[in-house]
Amino acid sequence: MERVLLVDDDVGLCKLLEEYLAPEGFQVDIVHDGKTGKEKACEGDYGLVVLDVMLPGENGFEVLRHIRARRDLPVVMLTARGDEVDRIVGLEMGADDYLPKPFNPRELVARIRAVLRRTRQEGKGERLPKTAKIIKVGDVEMDTGTCVVLRSGKKITLTSVEFRLLEVLLRNAGQLVSREELMQAVLGRSLSPFDRSIDVHVSKLRKKLGYKVSGMERIKAIRSVGYLYTLTSV
């Protein structure tokens, strides 16, 4: 069974989710405060953490920051319905996905499975059907076998989501990739109205790689459609 850590101060919700997740093949450990949550996340043998933003003591962002400084552990954040700022901040800090409350437990299961599936595929180097392990476009070189990305010979540290996003864009350099395609390939789900997850991840990727290459915008946004990685020879 996959071990999942659930960090949420809503006792009733935690009990409901535990009862729902157990038959789906998950062993659920529950804690109701941020301090205990971050300790168990960093010390326990968990496959994923479900983390609420609003927690007593240390909030979910502080817990996420602590986890990211120590482990590359998948994290799905729970946020208040309609609170877009929380969702964007969580993604920028390294959350793998988010789910606004209230939600259907089936959707949480689907999100958890998608994140775990993506994580396992990345661990095996099984990201895309195309088989080239070394991808070089302009000043960026990616080794999908070792998960190393270089820009002008210097190693760039990316999260697993950013790595997969960059791989999709590099493999399609010079071509437009729709937001729907990116959502499916990178986050494993369909695009829904007002979902800015991909846009936030692209923004983070731009900051790490540099906004321009050879005097041109590195990753071009095609309004309301998608993104295009600029194809250059340098």
C-alpha positions, 0 to 999 in steps of 0.5 A: 500500500502507498503511504500518504501523510494527510496534514489538516486540522479538520478532524472530520474531513481527515476521517472521511478522507481516510475512510475513502482512501483506504479502500483505494489502496492507500495507508493514511497517517493523519496529523492536525498541526504543521509542526508535527506534519513537517517532522513526519513528512521529513522522517517518515517513509511516505510516497506523498503528502496532502497538505492544507494551507490553513494550519494551527501554528505553522501554516502549510506554506511553512511546512512546504518550505521545510519539506522542500529544503530537505526532501523531493517528496510529492505534495498536493496542497489543499486551499480555500475555494476561490483563493487563487493567491494561495494556489499560486504561492503554493505552486511557486514554492514547489507544490506538485498540485493543488485542490480547492476546498470543498472537493469530491474525494474521488478528485483527490484520489485522481490527483494523488494517483496522477502525481504518483504516476508522474513521479514513478515515470520520472524515476524510471526515465519514462517521460515521453514516447520519443526516446532521445535522452539528450535534448539540446536547444540553443543554450539549454541541454537536458539529459533525461536519463540523469535528470540534469539540465544545463544552461550554457554549461551551468547546472540548473535545479528544477522541480520534477514538474518543471523538468517535465514541462521543459522536456515537453517544450524542448521536444517541441521547440519552434512549435506551439504547445497548447495549455491543454496538451501541457496540462495532460503531459505535465500534470496528468489532468485536463485543463479546467476554467481559471486553472493557472497551474501551467502558467505559474510553472512556466513563469518559474521556469522562465526565471530559472532559465532566463527570459531571453536567449539570443536576444529573443524571448525564450518561452513565448506565450500565445495568449489563451492558446499555449506556449512556444519554446524559441528554436535557436542555434546558439 
